Amino acid sequence: MSYRIAGIDVHKKMLAVAVADVEVDGDFQFERQKVGTTPIELRRLADWLGEHEVDEVVMESTAQYWRPVWETLEQHWRQRRRSCDGAPPLAGTLHLAQAQSNRGPGGRKRDFPDAERLVKRLIAQELPAVCCRRWPTAKPIRPPSRHSRPPACAPRPSSCAMSSRRVRRYIRCTVGC
């Protein structure tokens, strides 16, 4: 029985995906694919991972670019993988790794070796867990209307001006007397 893990190196305009069967003895044989980041291409990636019967996905990103990938895989790949007959207990698991924790040797950045290193480090349990939950959705901020009042705790400009005048008068009286 095969157990396949995908490593995804996430960038702004492209994803480097490497899939390996980790039940095979010896060196892993990786299948590589370069994918775009448009919603259609992300949906194709979810379908491709389903066709290759990938059980776990680990991804790495330095910025917020992982969020649409995570959401697409959560909606289209995870449910399908968990509902398969004979699916292992961890089937459909998504992992997010910090980019600093997956540092490669210095020099030129190489995307597919980074994705392969993610798979190897997940198997060796060397990646610290960063996020396995959905991020909170922020409430939309409504701009204040023209007639809105300032909050009660905000000082009024006139009271600030009055208090500074009182202080100046007090200083003049005490110094000048």
C-alpha positions, 0 to 999 in steps of 0.5 A, spaced: 500 500 500 502 506 498 502 512 502 504 519 498 506 526 500 506 532 496 511 538 498 509 545 495 513 551 495 509 557 494 510 563 491 506 569 489 505 567 481 507 559 481 507 553 486 513 548 485 509 541 487 513 534 488 510 528 490 513 522 493 511 515 495 514 514 502 512 507 503 518 505 498 524 502 500 531 506 498 531 513 495 524 517 494 522 518 486 519 525 486 514 527 481 514 534 479 509 539 477 509 547 476 502 550 477 500 557 477 496 560 482 490 562 479 483 559 482 482 555 476 490 552 476 489 551 484 483 547 482 487 543 477 492 542 482 487 539 487 484 534 482 491 532 480 493 531 487 486 527 488 488 523 481 495 521 484 492 519 491 496 524 495 495 523 503 498 529 506 500 535 503 506 540 506 507 547 504 512 552 505 511 560 504 514 566 506 508 571 506 501 570 505 500 567 499 499 560 502 492 562 504 488 561 497 492 554 496 490 552 503 483 554 502 482 550 495 485 544 498 481 544 504 475 545 500 476 540 494 482 535 495 481 534 503 474 532 503 475 527 497 481 524 500 478 523 507 472 520 504 475 514 500 475 507 502 481 505 506 484 512 507 489 512 512 487 516 519 492 522 516 489 522 509 487 529 507 492 532 512 495 539 511 501 542 514 504 549 513 511 550 515 515 556 516 520 558 511 526 559 516 525 552 518 526 549 511 532 552 509 537 549 504 544 550 503 546 558 501 546 560 494 541 560 489 534 558 491 531 552 488 524 551 488 523 543 487 529 541 491 525 545 497 519 542 495 522 535 496 526 537 502 519 539 505 517 532 504 523 529 507 523 533 513 515 531 514 517 524 514 523 525 519 518 529 523 523 535 523 518 540 521 515 545 527 507 545 526 505 552 525 498 552 523 493 547 522 487 551 523 483 556 519 485 563 520 480 568 523 476 572 518 476 579 519 470 583 520 469 588 514 471 595 517 465 600 515 468 607 514 465 613 519 459 617 516 459 624 515 455 625 521 458 620 526 460 622 533 467 621 536 467 616 541 465 619 548 472 617 551 476 622 545 477 629 548 474 635 545 479 639 541 476 645 545 477 642 552 484 641 550 485 648 548 482 650 554 487 646 559 493 648 555 491 656 556 490 654 564 496 651 564 500 657 561 496 662 565 498 658 571 505 658 569 505 666 568 502 667 574 507 663 578 513 666 575 511 673 574 509 674 581 
